[in-house]
Amino acid sequence: MQQLYSSLAEKKKKGNKQFAVLIDPDKVNAGSLKRLVEHAVDCGVDYFLVGGSLVVSNFMDSCVQIIKRESNVPVLLFPGSPSQVCKYADALLYLSLISGRNPELLIGQHVVSAPAVRQSGLEIIPTGYMVIDGGAPTTVSYISNAAPLPSDKNDIAVCTAMAGEMLGMKLIYMDAGSGAKRPITESMIADVAKNISIPLIIGGGIKETEQAYLNCKSGADMIVIGNAFESDTSLMKEIASAIHSIPVKA
């Protein structure tokens, strides 16, 4: 049953924009996580993404369990490696790095992780993951050993996303990476959105309410923000309100 994906696809049809908060288990503890989840629920966050490029702690399972206990918000795993699988989540974004040429992150690690992923019982959502140059070296670029797509080459991004959809990906996730100095441009988002029919997720480098709003107006179906809230959670309500203010199709 692809319940969560069906919901995402239906929301895309209606133009119902979604807001997700990315939580890195290495950067929270039980107390700070509870406070973050409570605040996110009050702000009307639609999804929690859990994961990171490294995740060196053993807090993944506990992190997801706390979120599930403290809220009814769906939890999507955003794994940086095959070991980041947690049966307590609602779904797994099964990421294939289609913007790079590293065979391990395109299919190699998926072959190794396939039995554990299947046994997890999670809803699996094949996701074409595209790393876009955000103006600074990021953890994901270093770990993946893959160059990001140039931020001014919209045509390359469009063709990559189209290829991902035709290969069977159910989502396209464009990410400028944690710590990006600049977000993905509205023109790139618009060009990609016009050329695919599956939901488009945008993350990385979004630090202001207007950026999130304009990204959605340009064609993003979901905005993901993580780092910006580590130092200032007050932004969360503003961004959630801006994203949800975009009119839904009749």
HUKA-V91908 format. One record per backbone hydrogen bond with DSSP energy under -0.5 kcal/mol. NH is the residue of the N-H (numbers start at 1). CO is the residue of the C=O. E is the energy in kcal/mol with one decimal. If there is no record, write none. Layout:
# HUKA-V91908
NH_CO_E / NH_CO_E
This chain:
# HUKA-V91908
3_1_-0.7 / 6_2_-2.6 / 7_3_-1.9 / 8_4_-2.1 / 9_5_-2.8 / 10_6_-2.2 / 11_7_-2.3 / 12_8_-2.0 / 13_9_-1.9 / 14_10_-1.6 / 15_11_-0.7 / 15_12_-1.1 / 16_11_-2.8 / 17_15_-1.1 / 18_221_-2.4 / 20_223_-3.1 / 21_47_-2.1 / 22_20_-0.5 / 22_225_-2.1 / 23_21_-0.5 / 23_49_-3.4 / 24_22_-0.5 / 25_23_-0.7 / 27_24_-2.4 / 28_25_-0.7 / 33_29_-2.6 / 34_30_-2.0 / 35_31_-1.9 / 36_32_-2.3 / 37_33_-2.8 / 38_34_-2.4 / 39_35_-2.2 / 40_36_-2.6 / 41_37_-2.5 / 42_38_-2.0 / 43_39_-1.6 / 44_40_-0.8 / 44_41_-0.9 / 45_40_-2.3 / 46_19_-2.1 / 47_19_-1.5 / 48_74_-2.4 / 49_21_-2.5 / 50_76_-2.3 / 51_23_-2.1 / 63_59_-3.0 / 64_60_-2.3 / 65_61_-2.4 / 66_62_-2.5 / 67_63_-2.0 / 68_64_-2.5 / 69_65_-2.0 / 70_66_-2.3 / 71_67_-1.1 / 74_46_-0.6 / 76_48_-3.2 / 76_74_-0.5 / 77_91_-2.8 / 78_50_-3.1 / 80_52_-0.6 / 84_81_-1.8 / 85_83_-1.7 / 89_86_-1.5 / 90_75_-2.2 / 91_75_-1.5 / 92_123_-2.9 / 93_77_-2.5 / 94_92_-1.0 / 94_125_-1.9 / 95_93_-1.5 / 96_127_-2.4 / 97_105_-2.3 / 98_96_-1.9 / 98_129_-0.8 / 99_129_-1.3 / 100_97_-0.9 / 103_101_-0.8 / 105_102_-0.9 / 106_102_-1.1 / 107_103_-2.4 / 108_103_-2.8 / 109_104_-3.4 / 111_107_-1.8 / 112_108_-1.4 / 113_109_-2.2 / 114_110_-1.6 / 117_113_-2.7 / 118_114_-2.7 / 119_115_-2.3 / 120_116_-1.1 / 121_118_-1.0 / 122_117_-0.5 / 123_90_-1.1 / 124_122_-0.5 / 125_92_-2.8 / 125_123_-0.5 / 126_124_-0.6 / 127_94_-2.4 / 128_171_-2.8 / 129_96_-2.8 / 129_127_-0.8 / 130_128_-0.5 / 130_173_-3.1 / 131_129_-0.5 / 132_130_-0.5 / 132_175_-2.8 / 133_149_-2.9 / 142_138_-2.0 / 143_139_-3.1 / 144_140_-2.3 / 145_141_-1.0 / 146_141_-1.1 / 149_131_-3.0 / 153_150_-1.4 / 154_152_-0.8 / 156_153_-0.5 / 157_153_-1.7 / 158_154_-2.7 / 159_155_-2.4 / 160_156_-2.2 / 161_157_-2.5 / 162_158_-2.7 / 163_159_-2.3 / 164_160_-2.2 / 165_161_-2.3 / 166_162_-2.5 / 167_163_-1.7 / 168_165_-1.4 / 169_164_-2.4 / 170_126_-2.6 / 171_126_-1.2 / 172_199_-2.1 / 173_128_-2.9 / 174_172_-0.6 / 174_201_-2.9 / 175_130_-3.1 / 175_173_-0.5 / 176_203_-2.3 / 180_177_-1.7 / 181_134_-1.5 / 182_134_-1.9 / 184_204_-0.5 / 189_185_-2.1 / 190_186_-2.8 / 191_187_-2.3 / 192_188_-2.4 / 193_189_-2.8 / 194_190_-2.0 / 195_191_-0.6 / 195_192_-1.3 / 196_192_-0.5 / 196_193_-0.8 / 199_170_-0.6 / 201_172_-3.2 / 201_199_-0.5 / 202_222_-2.6 / 203_174_-2.2 / 204_224_-0.7 / 207_205_-0.9 / 212_208_-1.7 / 213_209_-2.4 / 214_210_-2.9 / 215_211_-2.3 / 216_212_-1.8 / 217_213_-2.4 / 218_214_-1.8 / 219_215_-0.7 / 219_216_-1.0 / 220_215_-2.3 / 221_200_-2.8 / 222_200_-1.6 / 223_18_-2.3 / 224_202_-2.7 / 225_20_-2.0 / 229_226_-1.7 / 230_227_-1.7 / 231_227_-0.6 / 232_228_-0.8 / 235_232_-0.8 / 236_233_-1.4 / 238_234_-0.8 / 239_235_-2.7 / 240_236_-2.6 / 241_237_-2.5 / 242_238_-2.3 / 243_239_-2.6 / 244_240_-2.4 / 245_241_-0.8 / 245_242_-0.5 / 246_243_-1.0 / 249_14_-3.6
